[in-house]
Amino acid sequence: MKKLLMIAALFGMAYTAAAQEKMNDAKPQSEAIGRIRLANQLAKYGYETYSASALIEAARILAEVETQELKSESFTAGEGDESVKESAKPEFTPENLIAAAKEFADGDKTLLALADRVVTAGQEEHRGLLGGPGRRVDRVAANSTDTYVLAFKYGVPAEIFVSGDGDTDLDLYVYDENGRAIVCDDDYSDDCYVCWTPAWTGNFVVKVVNRGRVYNQYVLVTN
């Protein structure tokens, strides 16, 4: 248990530092987006290091955040090369994470008991997307762009988080319906976060750009 709490605390501090670098003081961050972002970091660490405790904590966080399948006014998949990878990475769902955690636990009764205690529990969050928080898992082809058209509310901070499978650099761009750039996250990772406050209720164009030479399976989450 102490090991589990220590891993969560370390990732929490790392996440806070990264968030402060990417966001200015005027950009609020909803609890749901922050928790999903932390869960994805824990999940990547857990798979890379075969850490059952990290995967259990990631599963617990994801199970407590309520989202629905993301509904887009339109979606255009990028046309590019979906190069075959040596092994496709599993989607980060509580079920997949718990299954892997039990495998990595190697019979440890304490870890197995913790895995069995992960339950689904929803909660109310600040909603920027019309219809409520959304979540979508998809693949963006190599050197290609997936495009969404999403409707956000006037005056409510809108947040989008994208987390890839770790194989390529992903960038995230948001434009208004007239093609004007609103906000972006174009660093050299495949974890992207943006936040802005719409000046009107309407559609915004969201682009997920894959800078790499193989496809990237990503999750896109909105508040």
C-alpha positions as CSV (number, residue, x, y, z in Angstrom):
1,M,0.0,0.0,0.0
2,K,2.8,2.4,0.9
3,K,4.5,1.7,-2.4
4,L,1.2,2.4,-4.3
5,L,0.7,5.7,-2.5
6,M,4.3,6.7,-3.1
7,I,4.0,6.1,-6.9
8,A,0.8,8.1,-7.0
9,A,2.4,11.0,-5.1
10,L,5.5,11.1,-7.3
11,F,3.4,11.2,-10.4
12,G,1.1,13.8,-8.9
13,M,4.1,16.1,-8.3
14,A,5.5,15.5,-11.8
15,Y,2.1,16.2,-13.3
16,T,1.7,19.5,-11.4
17,A,5.1,20.7,-12.5
18,A,4.3,19.9,-16.2
19,A,0.9,21.5,-16.0
20,Q,2.4,24.7,-14.7
21,E,4.9,24.8,-17.6
22,K,2.2,24.4,-20.2
23,M,-0.6,26.6,-18.7
24,N,-0.6,30.3,-17.8
25,D,-2.3,31.5,-14.6
26,A,-5.6,32.4,-16.4
27,K,-6.2,28.8,-17.6
28,P,-8.2,26.7,-15.1
29,Q,-8.1,23.0,-15.2
30,S,-11.0,20.8,-14.3
31,E,-10.5,18.0,-11.8
32,A,-11.6,15.4,-14.3
33,I,-9.1,16.3,-17.0
34,G,-6.3,16.4,-14.4
35,R,-7.1,13.0,-13.0
36,I,-7.4,11.4,-16.5
37,R,-4.0,12.9,-17.4
38,L,-2.4,11.6,-14.3
39,A,-4.0,8.1,-14.9
40,N,-2.5,7.9,-18.4
41,Q,0.9,8.8,-17.1
42,L,0.6,6.1,-14.4
43,A,-0.6,3.6,-17.0
44,K,2.3,4.2,-19.3
45,Y,4.7,3.9,-16.4
46,G,3.0,0.7,-15.3
47,Y,3.3,-1.0,-18.7
48,E,6.9,0.1,-19.2
49,T,8.0,-1.1,-15.8
50,Y,5.6,-4.0,-15.3
51,S,4.3,-2.2,-12.2
52,A,1.0,-3.7,-10.9
53,S,0.6,-1.0,-8.3
54,A,0.9,1.8,-10.9
55,L,-1.7,0.1,-13.1
56,I,-4.1,-0.4,-10.2
57,E,-3.9,3.3,-9.3
58,A,-4.4,4.3,-12.9
59,A,-7.5,2.0,-13.1
60,R,-8.9,3.4,-9.9
61,I,-8.6,7.0,-11.1
62,L,-10.2,6.3,-14.5
63,A,-13.0,4.3,-12.9
64,E,-14.0,7.3,-10.8
65,V,-14.2,9.8,-13.7
66,E,-17.4,9.7,-15.6
67,T,-17.3,10.4,-19.4
68,Q,-19.4,9.5,-22.4
69,E,-18.4,8.5,-25.9
70,L,-17.3,11.7,-27.6
71,K,-19.9,13.0,-30.1
72,S,-18.4,15.2,-32.8
73,E,-20.3,17.3,-35.4
74,S,-17.9,15.7,-37.8
75,F,-14.7,13.7,-37.8
76,T,-12.1,13.3,-40.5
77,A,-9.4,10.7,-40.1
78,G,-6.0,11.6,-41.5
79,E,-4.9,9.8,-44.6
80,G,-1.5,8.3,-44.0
81,D,0.4,5.2,-43.5
82,E,-0.8,2.9,-40.7
83,S,2.5,1.1,-40.5
84,V,2.3,-2.2,-38.6
85,K,3.9,-2.1,-35.2
86,E,5.5,-5.0,-33.4
87,S,2.7,-5.0,-30.9
88,A,-0.4,-2.8,-30.6
89,K,-0.8,-1.3,-27.1
90,P,-4.0,-1.8,-25.2
91,E,-6.5,0.9,-24.6
92,F,-6.2,2.4,-21.2
93,T,-9.5,1.3,-19.6
94,P,-10.0,0.2,-16.0
95,E,-10.7,-3.3,-17.2
96,N,-7.5,-3.6,-19.3
97,L,-5.4,-2.0,-16.6
98,I,-6.7,-4.3,-13.9
99,A,-6.2,-7.4,-16.1
100,A,-2.6,-6.4,-16.8
101,A,-2.0,-5.5,-13.1
102,K,-3.1,-9.0,-12.0
103,E,-0.7,-10.5,-14.5
104,F,2.1,-8.3,-13.3
105,A,1.3,-9.0,-9.6
106,D,2.8,-12.4,-9.9
107,G,0.5,-13.9,-7.3
108,D,1.0,-11.1,-4.7
109,K,-2.1,-11.3,-2.5
110,T,-2.0,-7.7,-1.4
111,L,-1.8,-6.4,-5.0
112,L,-4.5,-8.8,-6.2
113,A,-6.8,-7.6,-3.4
114,L,-6.2,-4.0,-4.3
115,A,-7.0,-4.8,-7.9
116,D,-10.3,-6.4,-6.9
117,R,-11.4,-3.4,-5.0
118,V,-11.3,-1.0,-8.0
119,V,-15.0,0.0,-8.6
120,T,-16.7,2.3,-11.0
121,A,-18.0,5.5,-9.5
122,G,-19.1,8.6,-11.4
123,Q,-19.2,12.2,-10.3
124,E,-20.3,15.7,-11.5
125,E,-17.7,17.9,-13.1
126,H,-17.5,21.3,-14.7
127,R,-18.8,20.7,-18.3
128,G,-17.5,22.7,-21.2
129,L,-18.6,20.4,-24.1
130,L,-22.2,20.6,-25.1
131,G,-23.7,17.3,-23.9
132,G,-21.2,16.8,-21.2
133,P,-17.6,15.4,-20.9
134,G,-16.6,13.2,-23.8
135,R,-14.0,10.5,-24.4
136,R,-12.8,8.9,-27.7
137,V,-10.1,6.4,-28.5
138,D,-8.8,6.4,-32.1
139,R,-5.7,6.0,-34.3
140,V,-4.1,8.8,-36.2
141,A,-2.0,7.5,-39.1
142,A,1.7,8.3,-39.6
143,N,2.4,11.9,-40.6
144,S,-1.3,12.6,-40.7
145,T,-4.0,14.6,-39.0
146,D,-7.3,13.6,-37.4
147,T,-9.9,16.5,-37.4
148,Y,-12.9,16.9,-35.0
149,V,-15.6,19.5,-35.0
150,L,-16.8,19.9,-31.4
151,A,-19.3,22.3,-29.8
152,F,-18.4,24.2,-26.6
153,K,-20.3,26.6,-24.4
154,Y,-19.9,30.3,-24.2
155,G,-18.1,31.5,-21.1
156,V,-17.2,28.1,-19.7
157,P,-13.5,27.0,-19.7
158,A,-13.1,24.4,-22.4
159,E,-10.5,21.7,-22.0
160,I,-9.1,19.0,-24.2
161,F,-6.5,16.4,-23.2
162,V,-4.9,14.0,-25.7
163,S,-2.7,11.1,-24.6
164,G,-1.0,8.8,-27.2
165,D,0.6,5.3,-26.9
166,G,4.1,6.8,-26.6
167,D,5.4,5.8,-30.0
168,T,5.3,9.2,-31.7
169,D,5.0,13.0,-31.1
170,L,1.4,14.2,-31.2
171,D,0.4,17.9,-31.4
172,L,-3.0,19.4,-30.6
173,Y,-4.5,22.5,-32.3
174,V,-7.8,24.3,-31.8
175,Y,-9.4,26.7,-34.3
176,D,-12.6,28.6,-34.4
177,E,-15.2,28.1,-37.1
178,N,-13.6,30.8,-39.2
179,G,-10.2,29.1,-39.1
180,R,-8.5,31.4,-36.6
181,A,-6.1,29.7,-34.3
182,I,-7.3,29.6,-30.7
183,V,-4.8,27.5,-28.7
184,C,-2.3,24.7,-29.2
185,D,0.1,22.3,-27.5
186,D,2.9,21.3,-29.8
187,D,5.7,20.1,-27.5
188,Y,7.7,17.0,-28.3
189,S,5.5,14.4,-26.3
190,D,2.3,12.7,-27.2
191,D,0.5,14.1,-24.1
192,C,-1.3,17.3,-25.1
193,Y,-3.5,19.7,-23.0
194,V,-5.2,22.9,-24.0
195,C,-7.7,25.2,-22.3
196,W,-9.5,28.3,-23.4
197,T,-12.8,30.1,-22.7
198,P,-15.1,30.4,-25.7
199,A,-16.4,33.8,-26.5
200,W,-19.6,32.2,-28.0
201,T,-21.4,28.9,-28.0
202,G,-20.5,27.1,-31.2
203,N,-18.3,24.7,-33.1
204,F,-14.5,24.5,-32.8
205,V,-12.1,22.6,-35.1
206,V,-9.8,20.3,-33.1
207,K,-6.8,18.7,-34.9
208,V,-4.6,15.9,-33.6
209,V,-1.4,15.8,-35.6
210,N,0.9,12.8,-35.7
211,R,4.5,13.8,-36.4
212,G,5.9,10.2,-36.4
213,R,6.4,7.4,-39.0
214,V,4.0,4.9,-37.4
215,Y,0.3,5.3,-36.3
216,N,-0.4,6.5,-32.8
217,Q,-3.4,5.2,-30.8
218,Y,-4.6,8.0,-28.6
219,V,-7.4,8.9,-26.2
220,L,-9.0,12.4,-26.5
221,V,-10.9,13.7,-23.5
222,T,-13.0,16.9,-23.0
223,N,-14.5,18.4,-19.9
